[in-house]
Amino acid sequence: IPIGAYLTARPESMRESTQRWLERHAFPKAELIMCPDERPFGTASEWKAQLLEELYPNIIGIIDDNSTLLSHLVQTYQGVVFIYNHDASEVNHPSAIVCSDWNDVVERVISYATQTDL
C-alpha cells in the first residue's frame, strides 16, 4: 500500500524529532508534512482536515487517533479516515472507518486496499 506522506498536526519546529521517531520505528520513507509553527494553538486539526481535502485524490486517506479531525472534514470528503482507539459511538462521519486498536487498523487497511485495488 503506497504511503504518499505523513501528515501530522505536530508543529514544524518538531521536524527533527519526528523524523528520528519515524526512522527509529522503521516507518517507510515518505514526505513529512507538518503544521506551520505560526498556526494558532488548538487549530491544527482544522489545518490538517483542510490539507487532507486539498491533497485528495493524490492522498486518498489517513490513519489517525484524533477524532477531532473528523469534525473539521467536510461530509463529502471522498477519501477514507481510519480512526483508532475510539468507540464507533464516538465517531460520526461518512468517511470514517473506526478501528479498536492498531491491529484492527492493519486488518481494515489491508481489507480496504484489497477492495479498492490499491
C-alpha positions in Angstrom: 0.0 0.0 0.0 1.7 3.2 -1.1 2.3 5.8 1.6 2.1 9.3 0.0 3.1 11.3 3.0 3.0 11.6 6.8 0.6 14.4 7.7 0.9 15.4 11.3 -0.5 18.2 13.4 2.9 18.4 15.2 4.5 21.9 14.6 7.2 22.3 12.1 9.6 23.1 14.9 9.4 19.4 15.9 10.5 18.1 12.4 13.9 16.6 13.5 12.5 14.7 16.5 9.5 13.5 14.4 11.8 12.3 11.6 14.0 10.5 14.1 11.0 8.8 15.6 9.7 7.6 12.2 13.2 6.3 11.4 13.6 4.6 14.8 10.3 2.8 14.3 11.1 1.8 10.7 8.3 3.7 9.0 8.7 3.7 5.2 10.3 6.8 3.8 7.7 9.4 2.7 7.3 13.2 2.7 6.6 14.6 6.2 4.0 17.4 6.2 3.9 19.3 9.5 1.7 22.1 10.8 3.2 25.5 10.4 4.7 26.9 13.6 2.7 30.1 13.2 -0.6 28.3 13.2 -2.6 29.3 16.4 -2.6 26.7 19.1 -5.7 24.5 19.0 -6.3 24.8 15.3 -4.1 22.1 14.0 -7.0 19.6 13.4 -8.7 22.2 11.2 -5.5 22.8 9.2 -5.0 19.0 8.9 -8.5 18.4 7.6 -8.3 21.2 5.0 -4.9 19.9 3.8 -6.3 16.4 3.6 -9.2 17.6 1.4 -6.7 19.5 -0.8 -4.4 16.5 -1.2 -7.3 14.2 -2.4 -7.1 12.3 -4.7 -3.3 12.1 -4.6 -3.6 11.2 -0.9 -6.8 9.0 -0.5 -6.8 8.5 3.2 -5.2 8.8 6.6 -4.8 6.8 9.8 -5.4 9.0 12.9 -6.1 8.7 16.6 -7.6 12.1 16.9 -11.3 12.1 16.0 -11.4 15.9 16.2 -10.0 15.8 12.6 -13.4 14.5 11.5 -15.3 17.5 12.9 -13.4 19.7 10.5 -13.6 17.4 7.5 -16.4 18.1 5.0 -19.1 15.5 5.0 -18.5 15.0 1.2 -14.8 14.1 1.6 -14.3 11.2 -0.7 -11.2 9.7 1.0 -11.1 7.4 4.0 -10.1 8.1 7.6 -9.1 5.2 9.7 -9.7 6.3 13.3 -8.3 4.1 16.0 -8.7 3.9 19.8 -12.2 5.1 19.6 -15.6 3.5 20.0 -17.9 3.6 17.0 -20.5 5.6 19.0 -17.9 8.5 19.3 -17.4 8.8 15.6 -19.9 10.2 13.1 -18.5 10.8 9.7 -19.2 9.0 6.4 -15.5 8.8 5.6 -14.5 7.2 8.9 -13.7 3.6 9.5 -13.5 3.0 13.2 -10.8 0.7 14.4 -10.4 -0.5 18.0 -6.6 -0.7 18.1 -3.6 -0.8 15.8 -4.0 -4.4 14.8 -7.6 -3.6 13.7 -6.2 -0.7 11.7 -3.8 -3.0 9.9 -6.6 -5.5 9.1 -9.0 -2.8 7.9 -6.4 -1.0 5.8 -5.5 -4.3 4.1 -9.2 -5.1 3.5 -9.8 -1.6 2.1 -6.8 -1.8 -0.2 -7.9 -5.2 -1.5 -11.4 -3.9 -2.2 -10.2 -0.7 -3.9 -7.3 -2.2 -5.9 -4.6 -0.1 -4.3 
